Amino acid sequence: MSKMPPPYPEGHDLLKGKSVVISAAAGAGIGFATAKRCVEEGARVLISDIHERRLAEAASALEEVAGAPVPYRVCNVTQEEDVRSLIQSAIDELGQIDVLINNAGLGGTADVVDMSDDQWLTVLDVTLNSVFRMTRAVLPHMLARGEGAIVNNASVLAWRAQKGQAHYAAAKAGVMALTRCSALEVAERGVRINAVSPSFATHPFLEKSIPKEQLDELEAREAYGRGARPWEVANVIVFLASDYASYMTGEVVSVSSQRA
């Protein structure tokens, strides 16, 4: 069985005319892949991240795809003032926000018995609380317009146990619960909120932070014998953001083989 991914798909204007805001979109992971897919699907995009240099580089790379400058804003998603400023900047820059993609997250490895309060709280703040802050900040705008879509990035770790991942798994389980509850609150007012749940996506930053032997072991668990490419997760995010998912809300879509 081939371990190579399928050919990279062409865009089909799934997000034509829509304005999209994406958090944690610098670098080479799911956030940047999602921004690129959104541009390729016809959207106007504003990206944000806490890493200013990498964010500027990402915007420059996206400009080559879009054929026009791609706006970006530095944002620390753990700071309410930064979050509010990002949402207002996006409205000013794009005119409106049709789609918000909450991609910010922070991992780490520590057993509960050794985990400090700071380790626990930092992962929860970046991974879960940021989704709450961003959602709360954008909802008044979307509700006033009577339309909008929010897509959150969860994880299969919210469903299964893994040693050393209690803080991250708890945060991602919280993202799933927040997705379901907030979706019910705004469904009748035209706003949809869903989430993706990736298992294992490989990219250069991950390959630098995890030993090759461990990466090989993780990939061997997957049905395809490989991790997902970030754009394969991004494709599902784009679907949930598009009108093709018009009857879906409060759902968590697994992007995995369920064998991770």
Protein Blocks (a to p, Z undefined) as FASTA:
>chain_A
ZZbdcdddddehlmgoiacddehighjbfklmmmmmmmmnopacddddfblklmmmmmmm
mmmmnopacddddddfkbmklmmmmmmmmmmmnopafbdcdfbdceddddfklpcfklmm
mmmmmmmmmmmmmmmmmmmmmmmnopacddddddfklmpccehilmmmmmmmmmmmmmmm
mmmmmmmnopacdddddfbdcdfklmmmpcfklmmmmmmmpmnopacdfklmmmmmmmmm
mmklmmgghiacdddehlZZ
